[in-house]
Amino acid sequence: MSSARVHHAALGDPAEARDSYPGDEALVRQLVGIGYPVHAVARATRAFHLRAVSFVTAGLGIGQIVEIGPGLPPHTTPATHHIVTRHHHTRTRVLYIDHDPEVTAHLNTAYEDAGSGIRSLTGDLRQPDDILTDIALHLDLRKPVALVATGVLDQITDDDHPHAAVRRLLNALPTRSALVATHLTHEHDPQTIHRAARLLTDAGLPTYPRGFEEIAAFFTHLTPIGPGLVPTAQWHPTHTDNHAPPTDHTYSAIGHLT
């Protein structure tokens, strides 16, 4: 079972679903069966990702991205480096890091002609020092970097210290860098969310929803951008998000390192 494939299946678009397997589709149907709005969550997360990357590149002027857990290459929406290139052209540098070697292989194949500034590497947020080594090799740390972690922080247990890992990465980045993140929460529908988390965990996809304060702790010492930490669909929605139904099952935010 692959979280990247399940996410593609949950997006509900035939073009994305071609990267999924029958088992992925079956898991999505099970989640729907217990009342978890898996399609809405996947679409809202992707829509926020696109808005947020556009904002940090165009609004904050950041031309370097480290995306943790990018998942499979999207077929129906722009990839992260496409958005960054739109605003920064030849100065674009994007480092995709995923713990799944299958994902990395797909990314390398899909983006082999994307240019020397686009790299896809295997790595794990639970080992931030290894990621920092890759960042130092491939990015210019004299310039700000956006650390993007959409749909990944809730896959790491407290025992693996996700807050410390994110802080370790941010501490190594220059001033004016940013954190973009989403996180599943149990606050608004705890019974359904905990059932969904158990179902995903039993399928080999560990899932750890958290409350508002625990999620906000990822943004400690960062300056909030826009509305701050809010339900994902409320973070500066645009008319292009009509395909992403509102959901309060995840929180999202952008924090600026000033």
C-alpha positions as CSV (number, residue, x, y, z in Angstrom):
1,M,0.0,0.0,0.0
2,S,1.3,3.5,-0.9
3,S,0.1,6.8,0.6
4,A,1.0,8.5,-2.7
5,R,-1.2,6.1,-4.8
6,V,-4.1,6.3,-2.3
7,H,-4.0,10.1,-2.5
8,H,-4.2,9.9,-6.3
9,A,-7.1,7.6,-6.0
10,A,-8.8,9.9,-3.5
11,L,-8.5,12.9,-5.9
12,G,-11.2,11.1,-7.9
13,D,-9.9,12.2,-11.3
14,P,-9.5,9.4,-13.9
15,A,-6.1,10.8,-14.9
16,E,-4.8,10.6,-11.4
17,A,-6.5,7.3,-10.6
18,R,-4.4,5.6,-13.3
19,D,-1.5,5.6,-10.8
20,S,-3.6,3.7,-8.3
21,Y,-4.2,-0.1,-7.8
22,P,-7.4,-2.0,-7.0
23,G,-6.3,-2.1,-3.3
24,D,-6.0,1.7,-3.3
25,E,-9.4,2.2,-4.7
26,A,-10.8,-0.4,-2.2
27,L,-9.3,1.6,0.7
28,V,-10.8,4.8,-0.6
29,R,-14.2,3.1,-0.7
30,Q,-13.8,1.9,2.8
31,L,-13.0,5.4,4.0
32,V,-16.1,6.7,2.3
33,G,-18.1,3.9,3.8
34,I,-17.3,5.0,7.4
35,G,-18.2,8.6,6.6
36,Y,-14.7,10.1,6.1
37,P,-14.8,12.6,3.3
38,V,-11.6,11.3,1.7
39,H,-12.2,12.9,-1.7
40,A,-12.9,16.4,-0.2
41,V,-9.8,16.2,2.0
42,A,-7.6,15.2,-0.9
43,R,-8.9,17.9,-3.2
44,A,-8.8,20.6,-0.5
45,T,-5.2,19.7,0.3
46,R,-4.1,19.8,-3.3
47,A,-6.0,23.1,-3.9
48,F,-4.3,24.7,-0.8
49,H,-0.9,23.3,-2.0
50,L,-1.3,25.1,-5.3
51,R,-2.5,28.4,-3.7
52,A,0.3,28.3,-1.1
53,V,3.1,27.5,-3.5
54,S,1.9,30.3,-5.8
55,F,1.8,32.7,-2.8
56,V,5.3,32.0,-1.5
57,T,6.8,32.2,-5.0
58,A,4.9,35.3,-6.3
59,G,4.0,37.0,-3.0
60,L,7.1,36.3,-0.9
61,G,9.5,36.1,-3.8
62,I,10.9,32.6,-2.9
63,G,12.3,30.8,-5.8
64,Q,13.6,27.7,-4.0
65,I,11.3,24.9,-2.7
66,V,12.0,21.8,-0.6
67,E,8.8,19.6,-0.9
68,I,8.7,16.8,1.6
69,G,6.4,14.0,0.6
70,P,5.4,15.2,-2.9
71,G,3.7,12.0,-3.9
72,L,3.3,11.0,-7.5
73,P,3.5,13.5,-10.3
74,P,0.1,15.2,-10.8
75,H,-1.6,14.8,-14.2
76,T,-4.4,17.4,-14.0
77,T,-2.8,20.2,-11.9
78,P,0.6,21.9,-12.2
79,A,3.6,20.4,-10.4
80,T,5.3,22.5,-7.8
81,H,8.3,23.3,-10.1
82,H,5.9,24.5,-12.8
83,I,4.4,27.1,-10.5
84,V,7.8,28.3,-9.3
85,T,9.2,28.5,-12.8
86,R,6.3,30.6,-13.8
87,H,7.5,33.3,-11.5
88,H,11.3,32.7,-11.3
89,H,12.3,31.2,-14.6
90,T,15.9,30.2,-14.6
91,R,16.4,30.9,-10.9
92,T,14.0,28.1,-9.9
93,R,15.4,25.3,-7.7
94,V,13.0,22.6,-6.4
95,L,14.1,19.6,-4.3
96,Y,11.5,16.9,-4.0
97,I,12.1,14.5,-1.2
98,D,10.0,11.4,-0.5
99,H,10.6,8.4,1.7
100,D,9.1,6.0,-1.0
101,P,11.6,5.0,-3.6
102,E,8.8,4.2,-6.0
103,V,7.6,7.8,-5.8
104,T,11.2,9.1,-6.4
105,A,11.5,6.9,-9.4
106,H,8.2,8.2,-10.9
107,L,9.3,11.8,-10.2
108,N,12.7,11.3,-11.8
109,T,11.1,9.8,-14.9
110,A,8.4,12.4,-15.2
111,Y,10.7,15.4,-14.6
112,E,13.9,14.2,-16.4
113,D,13.7,17.1,-18.8
114,A,12.7,19.7,-16.2
115,G,16.2,21.2,-15.9
116,S,19.2,21.0,-13.6
117,G,17.4,23.0,-10.9
118,I,14.8,20.2,-10.3
119,R,15.9,17.2,-8.2
120,S,14.0,14.2,-6.8
121,L,15.7,12.3,-3.9
122,T,14.7,9.6,-1.4
123,G,14.7,10.9,2.1
124,D,12.7,10.9,5.3
125,L,11.5,13.8,7.5
126,R,12.4,11.7,10.5
127,Q,16.0,12.0,9.5
128,P,16.3,15.8,9.0
129,D,20.1,15.9,9.0
130,D,20.2,13.8,5.9
131,I,17.7,16.2,4.3
132,L,19.8,19.1,5.3
133,T,22.8,17.5,3.5
134,D,20.8,17.3,0.3
135,I,19.6,20.9,0.8
136,A,23.1,22.2,1.1
137,L,24.2,20.3,-2.0
138,H,21.3,21.4,-4.3
139,L,20.1,24.8,-3.0
140,D,21.6,28.2,-2.4
141,L,21.3,28.8,1.3
142,R,22.1,32.5,0.8
143,K,18.6,32.9,-0.5
144,P,15.2,32.0,1.2
145,V,13.7,28.6,0.9
146,A,10.1,27.4,1.3
147,L,9.7,24.1,3.1
148,V,6.5,22.5,1.9
149,A,4.9,19.6,3.9
150,T,1.3,19.2,2.7
151,G,-0.3,15.9,3.7
152,V,2.8,14.5,5.4
153,L,3.1,15.7,9.0
154,D,0.1,13.6,10.2
155,Q,1.9,10.4,9.0
156,I,4.6,10.8,11.7
157,T,4.1,9.6,15.3
158,D,5.0,11.7,18.3
159,D,7.7,9.2,19.1
160,D,9.5,10.2,15.9
161,H,9.4,13.9,17.0
162,P,8.0,15.6,13.9
163,H,8.0,19.0,15.6
164,A,11.7,18.8,16.3
165,A,12.4,17.6,12.8
166,V,10.6,20.5,11.2
167,R,12.3,22.9,13.6
168,R,15.7,21.4,12.8
169,L,15.1,22.1,9.1
170,L,13.8,25.6,9.6
171,N,16.7,26.5,11.9
172,A,19.1,25.8,9.0
173,L,17.2,27.9,6.5
174,P,18.0,31.6,5.9
175,T,15.8,34.5,7.0
176,R,12.7,35.1,4.9
177,S,12.2,31.4,4.4
178,A,8.8,29.9,4.9
179,L,6.9,26.8,6.1
180,V,3.8,25.6,4.2
181,A,1.9,22.7,5.9
182,T,-1.4,20.9,6.2
183,H,-2.4,18.5,8.9
184,L,-5.3,16.2,9.7
185,T,-7.2,17.1,12.8
186,H,-9.6,15.1,15.1
187,E,-11.2,18.2,16.6
188,H,-14.3,18.6,14.5
189,D,-15.4,14.9,14.0
190,P,-13.3,12.8,16.4
191,Q,-15.2,9.6,16.0
192,T,-14.9,9.5,12.2
193,I,-11.4,10.8,12.1
194,H,-10.1,8.2,14.6
195,R,-11.9,5.4,12.7
196,A,-10.3,6.6,9.5
197,A,-6.9,6.8,11.2
198,R,-7.2,3.2,12.4
199,L,-8.3,2.0,9.0
200,L,-5.4,3.7,7.3
201,T,-2.9,2.5,9.9
202,D,-4.2,-1.1,9.6
203,A,-3.6,-0.8,5.9
204,G,0.0,0.1,6.4
205,L,-0.4,3.9,6.2
206,P,0.2,5.2,9.8
207,T,-2.0,8.2,10.5
208,Y,-1.8,10.5,13.5
209,P,-4.4,13.3,13.6
210,R,-3.7,16.2,16.0
211,G,-5.5,19.1,17.7
212,F,-5.1,22.8,16.9
213,E,-2.4,23.5,19.5
214,E,-0.3,20.6,18.5
215,I,-0.5,21.6,14.8
216,A,0.2,25.3,15.6
217,A,3.4,24.2,17.4
218,F,4.9,23.4,14.0
219,F,4.7,27.2,13.3
220,T,6.3,28.3,16.6
221,H,8.4,31.5,16.1
222,L,7.1,31.9,12.6
223,T,5.1,35.0,11.5
224,P,1.7,33.8,10.2
225,I,0.7,34.7,6.7
226,G,-2.8,35.7,5.8
227,P,-5.5,34.1,8.1
228,G,-2.9,32.0,10.0
229,L,-3.8,28.4,10.9
230,V,-7.3,27.7,9.7
231,P,-9.4,24.9,8.1
232,T,-7.7,24.2,4.8
233,A,-10.5,25.5,2.5
234,Q,-10.5,28.8,4.4
235,W,-6.9,29.8,3.6
236,H,-7.5,32.4,0.9
237,P,-9.8,30.3,-1.3
238,T,-10.1,31.4,-4.9
239,H,-12.7,30.9,-7.7
240,T,-10.5,28.1,-9.0
241,D,-11.2,26.0,-5.9
242,N,-14.8,25.1,-6.8
243,H,-13.7,21.5,-7.4
244,A,-12.4,21.3,-3.8
245,P,-15.4,20.9,-1.4
246,P,-15.0,22.7,2.0
247,T,-13.8,20.5,4.8
248,D,-12.8,21.2,8.3
249,H,-11.0,17.9,8.8
250,T,-7.5,19.5,8.1
251,Y,-5.8,22.7,9.1
252,S,-3.4,24.6,6.9
253,A,-1.0,27.6,7.2
254,I,2.0,29.4,5.9
255,G,4.6,30.7,8.3
256,H,7.3,33.2,7.5
257,L,10.8,33.0,9.0
258,T,11.5,36.7,9.7
